[in-house]
Amino acid sequence: RYLESENERAINAYCELAERRNLTPTELALSWCYHNELVASTIIGATSMEQLVENLKAYDIRLDEVEVDSSADDDDTPTILEEIS
């Protein structure tokens, strides 16, 4: 049901974007939330010290608009928004 779905393609594109930035998907998501003025707060659900460290580390990661809005300039991989459109 979910294999080959639009959701799966979006998740795969998102994970590839994080990997190109040498980030985990969690770090990418939390960094975006922490530094987006439209997000008032974030709720993390760490169940281990490793997860807590990863979540807190994401606060120090700054994404600029180019990273958020586009993929790496040296490849033809579409941005997340292009991938799911």
N, C-alpha and C positions, 0 to 999 in steps of 0.2 A: 504494500500500500504506500509506504513512504520512500521506497527505493526508486531512484530515477525521478523523484518529485522536484518541484521548484524549491521546496524547503531544503532538500538535500543539496541541491546545487548552490543555494545561498550559503549554507553552512560550510560547504567545501571551499567556496570562494573566500569566505571570511577567514577560515583557518589558513589558507594559502597566503592571504594578506598578512596575517599575524606572523607566519613563518618567515616571510620575506623581510620583515622588520625585526627578526630575531626575538620575537615575543611569543608568549603563550597566548592562546585565545582569551584566557582570563585577564592577563595583563593588558591586552589591547582594549577589552571591554571596560575594565575598571578605570584605566587611564582616561579613556574618552569620557566616562561618567564623572570622574573626579574633576576634570578641567572644563567641562561644558557648563556654561553659565545657566543653562536652562534646567539643569539637574540640581535639585535642592539637596539631595542626600543620596547616599548609597547604603544598601544593606548587604553585608557580606555574610556568607554562611560557612565559614571555615570550620571544619571538623578535625583538623590536625594542625600542628605547629607549621608544617610545610605549607599548607594552604594559607594560613594566616600570614606567613612571611611573604608568599607570592602576592597576596592581596595588598599588603602594605607597601611592598616594593613598587607596585603599579602607580602609587601616588607620585613617585618621583619621575615617572616616565611622562615626557611632554610630547604630544603629537601636534605637529603643525597642520595647517589647513590642507597643504598639499598631500600629506600622508593620509589625512582623513578622507579627502575628496577624490584622490586618484591613486592609481597603482604606481609601482616603480616605473621610472622613465625608460629603463633599459629593456623592458619586455613588452609583450603585447597582451598581457593578462588584463582582462577587463576589471574595472572597479566593482565593488560589491553591488552598487546600485545598477550598473550596466548588466551584471551577471544575472540579477533576478528580474530584470525588466523584460 
